[in-house]
C-alpha cells in the first residue's frame, strides 16, 4: 500500500505537537523527516521496526528504555548523531519507522499511515484459530447483510402485493436461515 507523503507529513506534524519524548533529538529527527519529502517517500510507518533490516523505533515517555533506537541488519544503535547521519546519508533506502506512544491504536493520524511490515507481517502473528474466528465473523456479517437485504425485498413485494416474489424471497430466507443454523452448530462442534 502506497501512503501519500502529505499524509506522512501530517502524522509527523501531529506527533511532534501531541506526543512527549524524553529527548529533544527525537523531535529534531521527526521534524527533519517531515521537512524532506525525498526521504519521507522512502519512510514506512510499521510495527516491529526491530525486525526490519533498517528500522527506527521511537518511544514516548510512557515507554521504558531509549526513546529512539535504530536497527541495522540486526544491530541496535541508540546514539542520536549516528541515527541522524544514517538517515541523512542513506536517504534512498527504505526506512521502517515504528512509533510507540499512548493510545496509538485510537489515533486516526497514526492509523492512516500505518503499513504492513514486510519483515514482520501482521498475518504471520495471527494464530490459525484466530484467523478462523475472524473468517467466521466476516462470514456471519455477510449472511446478516444478505438476510437484511432479503427482508427489505420481502417488504417491497408485500407493498406491491407481488405474491410470487414474496413466496420466492421467503423461501430464500428460510433456506439461508437453515443453512446458517447448520453451519453454526457445525462451527460450535469444531471448537473445543
N, CA, C and O of each residue as an XYZ file, in Angstrom:
768
protein
N       0.849     -1.169      0.000
C       0.000      0.000      0.000
C       0.899      1.238      0.000
O       1.834      1.344      0.793
N       0.598      2.162     -0.898
C       1.388      3.377     -1.018
C       0.709      4.496     -0.237
O      -0.424      4.871     -0.539
N       1.391      5.017      0.749
C       0.868      6.107      1.574
C       1.409      7.421      1.024
O       2.606      7.554      0.773
N       0.522      8.382      0.841
C       0.894      9.690      0.314
C       1.840     10.414      1.280
O       1.664     10.356      2.497
N       2.838     11.091      0.720
C       3.823     11.820      1.530
C       3.135     12.881      2.390
O       3.562     13.138      3.515
N       2.074     13.498      1.867
C       1.348     14.515      2.660
C       0.755     13.919      3.927
O       0.766     14.551      4.983
N       0.230     12.683      3.816
C      -0.326     12.008      4.997
C       0.775     11.744      6.025
O       0.562     11.903      7.227
N       1.942     11.344      5.547
C       3.074     11.101      6.447
C       3.491     12.401      7.129
O       3.766     12.419      8.329
N       3.535     13.489      6.357
C       3.872     14.804      6.922
C       2.858     15.213      7.980
O       3.224     15.694      9.052
N       1.573     15.016      7.670
C       0.509     15.352      8.630
C       0.691     14.587      9.929
O       0.542     15.143     11.017
N       1.015     13.301      9.806
C       1.219     12.499     11.007
C       2.416     13.001     11.803
O       2.333     13.151     13.022
N       3.523     13.260     11.127
C       4.720     13.735     11.831
C       4.457     15.067     12.519
O       4.918     15.286     13.639
N       3.727     15.952     11.866
C       3.356     17.228     12.490
C       2.494     16.973     13.715
O       2.678     17.597     14.760
N       1.544     16.041     13.576
C       0.668     15.713     14.698
C       1.479     15.159     15.874
O       1.306     15.603     17.010
N       2.356     14.201     15.608
C       3.090     13.552     16.700
C       4.021     14.541     17.403
O       4.171     14.486     18.623
N       4.643     15.440     16.647
C       5.527     16.448     17.247
C       4.730     17.377     18.168
O       5.239     17.823     19.197
N       3.486     17.664     17.797
C       2.664     18.592     18.577
C       1.872     17.948     19.708
O       1.411     18.650     20.609
N       1.702     16.625     19.681
C       0.828     15.976     20.664
C       1.489     14.922     21.550
O       0.886     14.477     22.526
N       2.697     14.522     21.231
C       3.346     13.443     21.983
C       4.620     13.981     22.627
O       5.348     14.772     22.027
N       4.878     13.540     23.855
C       6.077     13.987     24.581
C       7.155     12.909     24.545
O       6.888     11.726     24.754
N       8.371     13.350     24.276
C       9.521     12.451     24.241
C      10.546     12.920     25.261
O      10.603     14.104     25.593
N      11.353     11.993     25.756
C      12.310     12.335     26.812
C      13.543     13.065     26.284
O      14.289     13.658     27.062
N      13.763     13.028     24.971
C      14.944     13.706     24.409
C      14.533     14.572     23.230
O      13.744     14.150     22.384
N      15.070     15.783     23.178
C      14.707     16.728     22.115
C      15.175     16.255     20.741
O      14.618     16.662     19.722
N      16.199     15.394     20.709
C      16.690     14.888     19.431
C      15.612     14.111     18.668
O      15.616     14.072     17.437
N      14.695     13.496     19.412
C      13.594     12.789     18.757
C      12.776     13.787     17.940
O      12.431     13.517     16.790
N      12.466     14.936     18.533
C      11.721     15.978     17.822
C      12.492     16.446     16.591
O      11.911     16.645     15.524
N      13.802     16.618     16.747
C      14.625     17.084     15.635
C      14.549     16.116     14.455
O      14.368     16.524     13.308
N      14.691     14.839     14.758
C      14.673     13.847     13.678
C      13.287     13.760     13.038
O      13.178     13.640     11.818
N      12.233     13.819     13.845
C      10.881     13.794     13.284
C      10.638     15.007     12.390
O      10.056     14.883     11.312
N      11.085     16.176     12.839
C      10.954     17.387     12.014
C      11.798     17.290     10.748
O      11.373     17.726      9.679
N      12.987     16.722     10.869
C      13.857     16.536      9.704
C      13.149     15.673      8.662
O      13.142     16.008      7.477
N      12.556     14.571      9.098
C      11.830     13.696      8.174
C      10.666     14.442      7.523
O      10.456     14.343      6.314
N       9.909     15.191      8.333
C       8.739     15.912      7.824
C       9.119     16.957      6.783
O       8.336     17.241      5.876
N      10.311     17.529      6.904
C      10.726     18.609      6.008
C      11.516     18.147      4.788
O      11.966     18.973      3.994
N      11.687     16.847      4.633
C      12.443     16.326      3.486
C      11.618     15.246      2.779
O      11.686     14.065      3.120
N      10.842     15.681      1.793
C       9.930     14.773      1.096
C      10.655     13.619      0.406
O      10.130     12.507      0.337
N      11.845     13.878     -0.099
C      12.595     12.809     -0.778
C      12.889     11.667      0.191
O      12.798     10.494     -0.172
N      13.238     12.019      1.416
C      13.486     10.991      2.439
C      12.164     10.361      2.854
O      12.047      9.140      2.959
N      11.167     11.215      3.089
C       9.870     10.751      3.586
C       9.199      9.781      2.615
O       8.432      8.913      3.034
N       9.481      9.923      1.334
C       8.881      8.999      0.365
C       9.399      7.571      0.554
O       8.763      6.617      0.105
N      10.551      7.423      1.217
C      11.109      6.090      1.491
C      10.884      5.635      2.929
O      11.409      4.603      3.349
N      10.100      6.409      3.684
C       9.794      6.059      5.072
C       8.471      5.305      5.103
O       7.496      5.703      4.465
N       8.454      4.211      5.856
C       7.248      3.394      6.012
C       6.977      3.248      7.503
O       7.843      2.794      8.251
N       5.776      3.632      7.938
C       5.407      3.517      9.348
C       4.815      2.131      9.573
O       3.813      1.761      8.961
N       5.452      1.373     10.462
C       5.117     -0.037     10.661
C       5.154     -0.389     12.147
O       5.510      0.431     12.994
N       4.779     -1.619     12.429
C       5.035     -2.213     13.739
C       6.229     -3.144     13.573
O       6.492     -3.629     12.472
N       6.946     -3.394     14.650
C       8.069     -4.331     14.611
C       9.251     -3.821     13.813
O       9.854     -4.575     13.049
N       9.593     -2.545     13.980
C      10.738     -1.972     13.252
C      12.035     -2.696     13.595
O      12.967     -2.714     12.791
N      12.102     -3.290     14.776
C      13.314     -4.012     15.182
C      13.564     -5.256     14.327
O      14.663     -5.810     14.353
N      12.566     -5.696     13.577
C      12.732     -6.864     12.718
C      13.106     -6.490     11.284
O      13.431     -7.359     10.474
N      13.059     -5.201     10.978
C      13.407     -4.738      9.629
C      14.924     -4.674      9.481
O      15.650     -4.603     10.474
N      15.396     -4.699      8.241
C      16.843     -4.590      8.044
C      17.326     -3.153      8.253
O      18.522     -2.920      8.425
N      16.402     -2.190      8.238
C      16.717     -0.788      8.535
C      15.481     -0.177      9.181
O      14.602      0.344      8.494
N      15.422     -0.247     10.505
C      14.245      0.207     11.230
C      14.583      1.225     12.302
O      15.668      1.206     12.882
N      13.638      2.110     12.552
C      13.787      3.134     13.582
C      12.591      3.045     14.512
O      11.443      3.126     14.074
N      12.868      2.876     15.800
C      11.801      2.794     16.801
C      11.854      4.042     17.672
O      12.890      4.367     18.253
N      10.719      4.736     17.752
C      10.618      5.960     18.543
C       9.560      5.730     19.613
O       8.446      5.302     19.310
N       9.914      6.018     20.883
C       9.011      5.760     22.011
C       8.764      7.030     22.805
O       9.675      7.826     23.032
N       7.511      7.210     23.226
C       7.200      8.380     24.047
C       7.547      8.118     25.512
O       8.105      7.074     25.849
N       7.212      9.070     26.372
C       7.562      8.989     27.797
C       6.928      7.810     28.522
O       7.432      7.388     29.563
N       5.833      7.269     27.993
C       5.151      6.175     28.684
C       5.867      4.836     28.522
O       5.486      3.856     29.162
N       6.890      4.779     27.685
C       7.643      3.542     27.464
C       9.009      3.632     28.123
O       9.658      4.677     28.092
N       9.441      2.524     28.721
C      10.766      2.465     29.343
C      11.836      2.309     28.266
O      11.560      1.871     27.149
N      13.041      2.672     28.621
C      14.170      2.465     27.716
C      14.466      3.680     26.871
O      13.943      4.771     27.096
N      15.320      3.460     25.893
C      15.752      4.534     24.999
C      14.571      5.057     24.177
O      13.749      4.272     23.706
N      14.486      6.366     24.007
C      13.377      6.921     23.234
C      13.533      6.733     21.725
O      12.576      6.897     20.968
N      14.755      6.386     21.295
C      14.993      6.209     19.876
C      16.052      5.130     19.669
O      17.139      5.178     20.244
N      15.699      4.150     18.823
C      16.632      3.062     18.520
C      16.635      2.836     17.015
O      15.586      2.816     16.371
N      17.817      2.668     16.479
C      17.969      2.345     15.066
C      18.420      0.895     14.961
O      19.335      0.471     15.667
N      17.784      0.148     14.091
C      18.125     -1.254     13.870
C      18.649     -1.392     12.443
O      17.940     -1.117     11.475
N      19.905     -1.823     12.336
C      20.540     -2.029     11.031
C      21.066     -3.446     10.946
O      21.983     -3.829     11.672
N      20.476     -4.217     10.051
C      20.946     -5.587      9.814
C      21.158     -6.355     11.120
O      22.171     -7.038     11.276
N      20.222     -6.252     12.051
C      20.291     -6.991     13.306
C      21.056     -6.318     14.426
O      21.090     -6.842     15.539
N      21.671     -5.176     14.169
C      22.390     -4.441     15.222
C      21.539     -3.263     15.673
O      20.762     -2.702     14.900
N      21.705     -2.896     16.959
C      20.916     -1.804     17.542
C      21.817     -0.622     17.881
O      22.895     -0.792     18.452
N      21.361      0.581     17.521
C      22.100      1.811     17.801
C      21.177      2.799     18.502
O      20.007      2.928     18.142
N      21.716      3.506     19.517
C      20.909      4.489     20.242
C      21.511      5.890     20.211
O      20.896      6.833     20.710
N      22.682      6.040     19.642
C      23.320      7.353     19.559
C      22.582      8.205     18.520
O      22.505      7.832     17.349
N      22.039      9.353     18.955
C      21.201     10.163     18.069
C      21.969     10.740     16.885
O      21.413     10.860     15.793
N      23.234     11.099     17.081
C      24.032     11.605     15.958
C      24.216     10.516     14.905
O      24.091     10.765     13.706
N      24.512      9.320     15.370
C      24.693      8.186     14.468
C      23.388      7.899     13.715
O      23.405      7.624     12.515
N      22.262      7.964     14.428
C      20.953      7.721     13.809
C      20.674      8.780     12.742
O      20.255      8.456     11.630
N      20.909     10.047     13.089
C      20.664     11.138     12.147
C      21.508     10.970     10.881
O      20.996     11.107      9.770
N      22.786     10.677     11.048
C      23.667     10.543      9.887
C      23.290      9.340      9.027
O      23.404      9.395      7.802
N      22.847      8.265      9.651
C      22.388      7.095      8.891
C      21.182      7.477      8.026
O      21.115      7.117      6.851
N      20.236      8.205      8.614
C      19.045      8.624      7.862
C      19.440      9.568      6.724
O      18.971      9.419      5.596
N      20.295     10.530      7.025
C      20.692     11.553      6.048
C      21.517     10.970      4.900
O      21.290     11.303      3.737
N      22.465     10.108      5.227
C      23.364      9.579      4.197
C      22.726      8.483      3.336
O      23.064      8.340      2.161
N      21.825      7.729      3.909
C      21.203      6.612      3.185
C      19.722      6.877      2.926
O      18.889      5.984      3.078
N      19.404      8.098      2.539
C      18.018      8.531      2.386
C      17.269      7.815      1.267
O      16.038      7.823      1.250
N      17.985      7.200      0.337
C      17.321      6.498     -0.766
C      16.859      5.096     -0.371
O      16.065      4.476     -1.079
N      17.356      4.604      0.750
C      16.981      3.258      1.213
C      15.704      3.320      2.045
O      15.495      4.295      2.766
N      14.853      2.310      1.964
C      13.640      2.295      2.786
C      13.982      2.313      4.279
O      14.904      1.632      4.727
N      13.228      3.097      5.026
C      13.373      3.180      6.479
C      12.026      2.834      7.088
O      11.016      3.464      6.773
N      12.011      1.839      7.955
C      10.783      1.377      8.589
C      10.723      1.954     10.000
O      11.519      1.595     10.867
N       9.762      2.857     10.214
C       9.670      3.599     11.469
C       8.492      3.085     12.285
O       7.373      2.962     11.787
N       8.771      2.788     13.553
C       7.737      2.366     14.498
C       7.608      3.451     15.552
O       8.596      3.839     16.175
N       6.389      3.940     15.754
C       6.133      4.984     16.752
C       5.324      4.381     17.894
O       4.172      3.983     17.717
N       5.943      4.323     19.060
C       5.280      3.782     20.243
C       4.850      4.949     21.118
O       5.683      5.667     21.671
N       3.541      5.130     21.235
C       3.019      6.194     22.088
C       1.651      5.779     22.610
O       0.981      4.919     22.038
N       1.254      6.407     23.706
C      -0.011      6.074     24.351
C      -1.181      6.283     23.398
O      -1.230      7.266     22.658
N      -2.113      5.350     23.428
C      -3.338      5.413     22.626
C      -3.078      5.459     21.121
O      -3.858      6.053     20.376
N      -2.012      4.851     20.683
C      -1.684      4.850     19.249
C      -2.823      4.256     18.424
O      -3.152      4.765     17.352
N      -3.421      3.180     18.927
C      -4.471      2.497     18.168
C      -5.794      3.252     18.165
O      -6.738      2.845     17.488
N      -5.871      4.344     18.912
C      -7.061      5.195     18.879
C      -6.772      6.509     18.146
O      -7.600      7.420     18.156
N      -5.627      6.604     17.525
C      -5.203      7.842     16.870
C      -5.352      7.713     15.359
O      -4.626      6.961     14.710
N      -6.308      8.460     14.814
C      -6.620      8.411     13.387
C      -5.403      8.738     12.522
O      -5.152      8.064     11.523
N      -4.656      9.759     12.900
C      -3.491     10.180     12.119
C      -2.464      9.054     11.987
O      -1.824      8.902     10.947
N      -2.319      8.274     13.047
C      -1.373      7.158     13.042
C      -1.898      6.000     12.191
O      -1.169      5.434     11.376
N      -3.160      5.663     12.391
C      -3.732      4.525     11.679
C      -3.777      4.760     10.169
O      -3.717      3.809      9.389
N      -3.884      6.022      9.758
C      -3.950      6.341      8.329
C      -2.638      6.073      7.596
O      -2.644      5.837      6.388
N      -1.524      6.106      8.305
C      -0.230      5.953      7.637
C       0.446      4.618      7.961
O       1.529      4.334      7.449
N      -0.177      3.809      8.796
C       0.408      2.534      9.214
C       0.375      1.532      8.059
O      -0.656      1.340      7.415
N       1.516      0.902      7.814
C       1.642     -0.092      6.745
C       2.041     -1.442      7.338
O       2.494     -1.528      8.479
N       1.864     -2.478      6.547
C       2.307     -3.808      6.954
C       3.827     -3.875      6.801
O       4.381     -3.444      5.790
N       4.477     -4.411      7.799
C       5.935     -4.540      7.780
C       6.304     -5.784      6.968
O       5.924     -6.891      7.350
N       7.032     -5.630      5.863
C       7.389     -6.808      5.066
C       8.315     -7.774      5.802
O       8.468     -8.923      5.386
N       8.932     -7.317      6.890
C       9.832     -8.169      7.667
C       9.114     -8.844      8.841
O       9.655     -9.764      9.454
N       7.898     -8.386      9.152
C       7.112     -8.953     10.258
C       5.638     -8.724      9.957
O       4.991     -7.881     10.579
N       5.119     -9.475      9.008
C       3.754     -9.282      8.540
C       2.742     -9.544      9.646
O       2.923    -10.438     10.473
N       1.673     -8.753      9.648
C       0.602     -8.947     10.631
C      -0.003    -10.335     10.493
O      -0.371    -10.957     11.490
N      -0.108    -10.823      9.256
C      -0.694    -12.142      9.035
C       0.091    -13.235      9.742
O      -0.483    -14.232     10.181
N       1.404    -13.049      9.853
C       2.248    -14.060     10.488
C       2.017    -14.153     11.988
O       2.320    -15.178     12.599
N       1.488    -13.098     12.583
C       1.323    -13.084     14.034
C      -0.074    -13.514     14.474
O      -0.369    -13.515     15.669
N      -0.938    -13.878     13.526
C      -2.296    -14.309     13.865
C      -2.323    -15.831     13.876
O      -1.930    -16.477     12.904
N      -2.789    -16.393     14.981
C      -2.853    -17.852     15.073
C      -3.921    -18.380     14.118
O      -4.816    -17.646     13.699
N      -3.813    -19.646     13.785
C      -4.785    -20.271     12.887
C      -6.188    -20.203     13.487
O      -7.167    -19.972     12.778
N      -6.272    -20.405     14.797
C      -7.569    -20.352     15.477
C      -8.180    -18.954     15.376
O      -9.372    -18.813     15.100
N      -7.362    -17.922     15.599
C      -7.862    -16.553     15.486
C      -8.266    -16.230     14.052
O      -9.265    -15.548     13.824
N      -7.495    -16.716     13.091
C      -7.828    -16.487     11.683
C      -9.180    -17.113     11.351
O      -9.981    -16.523     10.626
N      -9.431    -18.316     11.884
C     -10.724    -18.971     11.667
C     -11.853    -18.176     12.305
O     -12.923    -18.024     11.715
N     -11.616    -17.666     13.514
C     -12.636    -16.851     14.180
C     -12.941    -15.586     13.386
O     -14.101    -15.193     13.258
N     -11.918    -14.959     12.862
C     -12.105    -13.745     12.065
C     -12.883    -14.070     10.793
O     -13.811    -13.354     10.416
N     -12.493    -15.153     10.147
C     -13.184    -15.573      8.926
C     -14.653    -15.877      9.218
O     -15.537    -15.485      8.456
N     -14.906    -16.575     10.321
C     -16.275    -16.903     10.717
C     -17.073    -15.629     10.991
O     -18.231    -15.519     10.590
N     -16.456    -14.677     11.670
C     -17.122    -13.413     11.990
C     -17.554    -12.693     10.713
O     -18.692    -12.234     10.614
N     -16.648    -12.591      9.733
C     -16.983    -11.889      8.494
C     -18.040    -12.637      7.690
O     -18.901    -12.022      7.060
N     -17.972    -13.953      7.716
C     -18.980    -14.747      7.019
C     -20.354    -14.518      7.657
O     -21.363    -14.387      6.963
N     -20.368    -14.475      8.982
C     -21.608    -14.227      9.716
C     -22.177    -12.842      9.374
O     -23.380    -12.700      9.156
N     -21.318    -11.833      9.329
C     -21.752    -10.469      8.997
C     -22.280    -10.399      7.566
O     -23.253     -9.698      7.288
N     -21.634    -11.127      6.668
C     -22.081    -11.162      5.276
C     -23.478    -11.781      5.179
O     -24.332    -11.294      4.438
N     -23.697    -12.853      5.934
C     -25.003    -13.504      5.918
C     -26.070    -12.615      6.555
O     -27.210    -12.592      6.090
N     -25.716    -11.886      7.607
C     -26.658    -10.946      8.220
C     -27.064     -9.866      7.224
O     -28.236     -9.496      7.146
N     -26.101     -9.364      6.469
C     -26.392     -8.333      5.466
C     -27.295     -8.901      4.370
O     -28.214     -8.227      3.902
N     -27.028    -10.138      3.966
C     -27.862    -10.793      2.944
C     -29.293    -10.948      3.453
O     -30.241    -10.676      2.716
N     -29.461    -11.379      4.695
C     -30.803    -11.510      5.269
C     -31.515    -10.159      5.336
O     -32.700    -10.060      5.018
N     -30.805     -9.146      5.740
C     -31.388     -7.802      5.831
C     -31.888     -7.342      4.461
O     -32.965     -6.756      4.347
N     -31.095     -7.613      3.426
C     -31.489     -7.240      2.073
C     -32.729     -8.029      1.631
O     -33.641     -7.474      1.019
N     -32.748     -9.317      1.947
C     -33.904    -10.141      1.587
C     -35.168     -9.666      2.299
O     -36.242     -9.629      1.697
N     -35.047     -9.304      3.569
C     -36.213     -8.791      4.304
C     -36.722     -7.488      3.682
O     -37.931     -7.260      3.621
N     -35.819     -6.649      3.228
C     -36.224     -5.401      2.568
C     -36.947     -5.713      1.258
O     -37.930     -5.056      0.917
N     -36.461     -6.716      0.525
C     -37.114     -7.106     -0.725
C     -38.487     -7.725     -0.455
O     -39.422     -7.536     -1.234
N     -38.605     -8.464      0.650
C     -39.904     -9.027      1.036
C     -40.882     -7.900      1.342
O     -42.041     -7.947      0.929
N     -40.413     -6.886      2.067
C     -41.275     -5.732      2.363
C     -41.763     -5.066      1.077
O     -42.927     -4.681      0.971
N     -40.867     -4.935      0.105
C     -41.252     -4.333     -1.178
C     -42.280     -5.200     -1.898
O     -43.242     -4.689     -2.471
N     -42.069     -6.518     -1.864
C     -43.012     -7.431     -2.512
C     -44.386     -7.331     -1.857
O     -45.406     -7.371     -2.545
N     -44.418     -7.202     -0.528
C     -45.693     -7.054      0.175
C     -46.381     -5.736     -0.205
O     -47.591     -5.696     -0.425
N     -45.591     -4.665     -0.277
C     -46.160     -3.363     -0.643
C     -46.732     -3.383     -2.057
O     -47.741     -2.736     -2.334
N     -46.077     -4.135     -2.957
C     -46.531     -4.222     -4.350
C     -47.578     -5.323     -4.529
O     -48.120     -5.505     -5.620
N     -47.855     -6.052     -3.450
C     -48.787     -7.187     -3.475
C     -48.361     -8.236     -4.518
O     -49.187     -8.808     -5.229
N     -47.029     -8.466     -4.580
C     -46.445     -9.430     -5.513
C     -46.251    -10.753     -4.774
O     -45.223    -10.992     -4.140
N     -47.282    -11.611     -4.877
C     -47.299    -12.869     -4.135
C     -46.147    -13.792     -4.547
O     -45.516    -14.408     -3.689
N     -45.869    -13.893     -5.849
C     -44.803    -14.787     -6.328
C     -43.435    -14.366     -5.783
O     -42.661    -15.203     -5.320
N     -43.145    -13.060     -5.842
C     -41.867    -12.560     -5.320
C     -41.791    -12.792     -3.813
O     -40.747    -13.174     -3.286
N     -42.921    -12.554     -3.120
C     -42.954    -12.763     -1.667
C     -42.624    -14.216     -1.323
O     -41.809    -14.476     -0.437
N     -43.256    -15.162     -2.022
C     -43.028    -16.579     -1.738
C     -41.590    -16.992     -2.070
O     -40.961    -17.726     -1.308
N     -41.074    -16.520     -3.205
C     -39.703    -16.874     -3.600
C     -38.688    -16.305     -2.601
O     -37.757    -16.999     -2.193
N     -38.872    -15.053     -2.216
C     -37.949    -14.423     -1.262
C     -38.048    -15.069      0.119
O     -37.033    -15.271      0.784
N     -39.268    -15.393      0.549
C     -39.458    -16.057      1.845
C     -38.781    -17.421      1.851
O     -38.171    -17.822      2.843
N     -38.898    -18.133      0.723
C     -38.243    -19.431      0.600
C     -36.721    -19.270      0.690
O     -36.045    -20.070      1.336
N     -36.191    -18.235      0.038
C     -34.748    -17.982      0.086
C     -34.295    -17.638      1.508
O     -33.233    -18.078      1.947
N     -35.106    -16.847      2.227
C     -34.783    -16.503      3.621
C     -34.745    -17.764      4.470
O     -33.819    -17.960      5.257
N     -35.749    -18.620      4.312
C     -35.803    -19.857      5.101
C     -34.602    -20.759      4.816
O     -34.030    -21.340      5.739
N     -34.215    -20.879      3.529
C     -33.044    -21.696      3.184
C     -31.773    -21.114      3.816
O     -30.938    -21.852      4.339
N     -31.638    -19.784      3.763
C     -30.453    -19.131      4.325
C     -30.394    -19.310      5.841
O     -29.327    -19.568      6.398
N     -31.533    -19.175      6.502
C     -31.578    -19.357      7.962
C     -31.233    -20.799      8.321
O     -30.487    -21.042      9.269
N     -31.768    -21.750      7.571
C     -31.474    -23.166      7.820
C     -29.987    -23.445      7.601
O     -29.355    -24.143      8.394
N     -29.438    -22.895      6.519
C     -28.013    -23.067      6.233
C     -27.168    -22.454      7.351
O     -26.195    -23.061      7.799
N     -27.537    -21.255      7.800
C     -26.803    -20.576      8.876
C     -26.824    -21.381     10.165
O     -25.800    -21.516     10.834
N     -27.991    -21.916     10.515
C     -28.081    -22.659     11.777
C     -27.281    -23.954     11.710
O     -26.688    -24.358     12.710
N     -27.251    -24.619     10.545
C     -26.457    -25.854     10.451
C     -24.962    -25.534     10.478
O     -24.183    -26.282     11.069
N     -24.552    -24.427      9.841
C     -23.142    -24.025      9.892
C     -22.747    -23.610     11.303
O     -21.631    -23.880     11.746
N     -23.666    -22.950     12.007
C     -23.390    -22.500     13.374
C     -23.185    -23.702     14.285
O     -22.261    -23.709     15.099
N     -24.039    -24.725     14.159
C     -23.879    -25.900     15.019
C     -22.613    -26.671     14.647
O     -21.957    -27.245     15.516
N     -22.271    -26.686     13.364
C     -21.035    -27.343     12.929
C     -19.816    -26.608     13.481
O     -18.859    -27.237     13.932
N     -19.855    -25.282     13.445
C     -18.747    -24.467     13.970
C     -18.597    -24.669     15.480
O     -17.479    -24.712     15.995
N     -19.720    -24.791     16.184
C     -19.673    -24.984     17.638
C     -19.117    -26.359     17.985
O     -18.400    -26.509     18.975
N     -19.445    -27.364     17.174
C     -18.916    -28.713     17.421
C     -17.411    -28.759     17.214
O     -16.712    -29.485     17.920
N     -16.902    -27.986     16.247
C     -15.469    -27.996     15.949
C     -14.652    -27.359     17.053
O     -13.494    -27.729     17.248
N     -15.220    -26.412     17.781
C     -14.492    -25.697     18.829
C     -14.446    -26.542     20.096
O     -15.455    -27.135     20.478
N     -13.298    -26.606     20.747
C     -13.180    -27.416     21.965
C     -13.921    -26.787     23.122
O     -13.927    -27.337     24.224
